[in-house]
Amino acid sequence: MRLAIIMLACLLCAAPPAKAMICTVDFAFSVTQGAGTIRPAERLSGTARFTTTGRSFAAEGGARVHMARGEMRIGHDIRGEIWAVITTAGNPVADLLGIHARNVTGMNFAGLAYRGPMTLNLYGRPGTLPAPEIPTDPAIWSAMDLRRSFALHAYGYDRLAGEIAALDVACDPAGMIDSQPESAYPAAQ
């Protein structure tokens, strides 16, 4: 009986599921490291659209991993599944907002498939992010201007990389929905 009461108390005291939000990030980058027919100084455009799942956890170095679902696209053909947004706030070196995609398709050159991680990383001076949460205010995203980079890896062999030249962010806090927790490692990795 005592165990049942303790379990019931734990269920009643457990935090409710976190709220999820919907964000769209439109960006352009100037290629610094080309691949195949994509040459340095070329400008490419992309979009990242994601919905957070309401689940996040602490990671190394003070980072916070916010699980998300969505898609990052470069041009018409290159796309990957967004699985996480990583934030670091209060770090003595730099704050971070990073959007990470996996299962990339649409980029193959000379028999080399670019299917490794595709990332958009924004770094800001310490204190730019007020908390390790994903900001909804576009001004905070804009203030992350210490370094802005894009990369698409081919599993350690090569990468397409660039510096972010344009960024437009819209996060809809009004579109927040209740979300059930999910595994950090879904089956389709």
C-alpha positions in Angstrom: 0.0 0.0 0.0 2.8 2.4 0.9 4.4 1.8 -2.5 1.1 2.5 -4.3 0.8 5.8 -2.4 4.4 6.8 -3.2 3.9 6.0 -6.9 0.6 8.0 -7.0 2.4 11.0 -5.3 5.2 10.8 -7.9 2.6 10.9 -10.7 0.8 13.8 -9.2 4.0 15.8 -8.7 5.5 15.0 -12.1 5.9 18.0 -14.4 3.2 18.3 -17.1 4.4 17.8 -20.6 6.3 20.8 -21.9 4.8 23.0 -24.6 6.0 22.7 -28.1 6.5 25.6 -30.6 6.7 25.9 -34.3 9.6 27.8 -36.0 10.6 28.7 -39.5 14.2 29.8 -40.3 14.9 31.1 -43.8 18.6 31.6 -44.5 21.2 32.1 -47.2 24.9 31.3 -47.0 28.0 32.1 -49.0 29.9 28.9 -49.8 33.3 28.8 -48.2 34.0 25.1 -48.9 32.5 23.8 -52.1 31.6 20.3 -53.2 31.0 18.9 -56.6 29.6 21.6 -58.9 29.0 24.0 -55.9 31.9 26.4 -55.8 33.2 28.8 -53.1 31.6 32.2 -53.1 28.3 30.8 -54.6 25.2 31.8 -52.6 22.7 29.1 -51.6 19.4 29.5 -49.9 17.7 27.2 -47.4 14.8 26.8 -45.0 14.5 25.0 -41.7 11.0 24.3 -40.4 10.6 22.5 -37.1 8.2 21.8 -34.2 9.8 21.1 -30.8 8.5 18.0 -29.2 8.4 19.4 -25.6 11.3 17.2 -24.6 14.7 18.5 -23.8 17.7 17.3 -21.8 21.1 18.6 -20.6 24.1 17.7 -22.7 27.9 18.2 -22.3 29.4 21.6 -21.8 26.2 23.2 -20.5 24.4 22.6 -23.7 20.6 21.8 -23.8 19.2 19.5 -26.5 15.7 20.3 -27.6 14.1 17.4 -29.5 12.3 18.6 -32.6 10.7 17.3 -35.8 10.9 19.0 -39.1 12.9 19.5 -42.3 15.9 21.5 -43.4 16.2 22.1 -47.1 18.9 23.6 -49.3 17.7 24.6 -52.8 15.2 22.2 -54.4 17.0 18.9 -53.9 18.9 18.7 -50.6 16.9 17.9 -47.6 17.3 16.4 -44.1 15.2 15.5 -41.1 15.6 18.0 -38.2 15.9 16.1 -35.0 17.3 18.6 -32.5 17.9 22.2 -31.7 20.9 22.7 -29.4 21.3 25.8 -27.2 24.1 26.9 -24.9 23.5 30.0 -22.7 25.9 31.5 -20.2 29.0 29.8 -21.5 32.1 31.9 -20.9 33.2 31.6 -24.5 30.0 31.9 -26.6 26.3 31.2 -26.6 25.0 28.8 -29.3 21.8 28.1 -31.3 22.2 25.1 -33.5 19.7 23.3 -35.8 20.7 19.8 -36.6 19.4 17.5 -39.4 20.1 13.9 -40.3 19.1 11.4 -43.0 20.1 13.9 -45.7 19.2 13.2 -49.3 19.8 14.9 -52.6 23.5 15.6 -52.7 25.8 13.0 -54.3 29.1 13.8 -56.2 31.7 11.5 -57.6 30.2 8.5 -55.7 30.4 10.4 -52.4 27.0 10.7 -50.6 26.6 13.7 -48.4 24.3 12.1 -45.8 26.1 13.1 -42.6 24.9 15.8 -40.3 23.6 19.1 -41.8 23.8 21.9 -39.3 23.1 25.6 -39.1 25.0 27.1 -36.1 24.6 30.6 -34.7 27.1 31.8 -32.1 26.7 34.9 -29.9 28.7 36.6 -27.2 28.2 35.2 -23.7 24.8 36.4 -22.4 23.2 36.8 -25.8 20.8 34.0 -25.0 18.9 34.9 -21.8 18.3 31.2 -21.0 19.1 27.8 -22.6 15.6 27.8 -24.2 14.9 28.3 -27.9 14.1 32.0 -28.2 10.8 33.1 -29.9 12.0 36.7 -30.4 13.6 37.2 -33.8 15.8 39.9 -32.3 17.6 37.4 -30.1 18.2 35.1 -33.1 19.6 38.2 -35.0 21.8 39.1 -32.0 23.6 35.7 -32.4 26.1 37.2 -34.8 29.5 36.3 -33.4 29.8 33.6 -36.0 27.1 32.0 -38.3 27.9 28.8 -40.2 26.3 26.1 -42.3 27.8 22.6 -42.9 26.7 19.4 -44.6 29.1 16.5 -44.0 29.8 13.4 -46.0 30.7 11.2 -43.0 34.1 12.6 -42.4 35.4 12.6 -45.9 34.3 16.1 -47.1 31.8 18.8 -46.4 29.9 21.6 -48.0 30.3 24.7 -45.7 29.5 28.3 -45.7 28.9 31.5 -43.7 25.3 32.6 -43.1 24.7 35.8 -45.0 21.0 36.3 -44.4 18.6 35.0 -41.7 14.9 35.4 -41.2 13.3 33.7 -38.2 9.6 33.3 -37.2 8.8 31.3 -34.0 5.1 31.0 -33.2 4.6 31.0 -29.4 0.8 31.2 -30.1 1.1 28.0 -32.1 2.4 26.2 -29.0 0.8 22.8 -28.5 0.9 20.2 -25.8 3.4 17.5 -26.7 4.0 14.1 -25.3 7.6 13.1 -24.5 9.4 11.0 -27.0 12.6 9.0 -27.0 15.8 10.9 -27.8 16.6 8.0 -30.1 13.7 7.2 -32.4 13.9 3.9 -34.4 14.5 5.6 -37.8 18.0 7.0 -37.3 
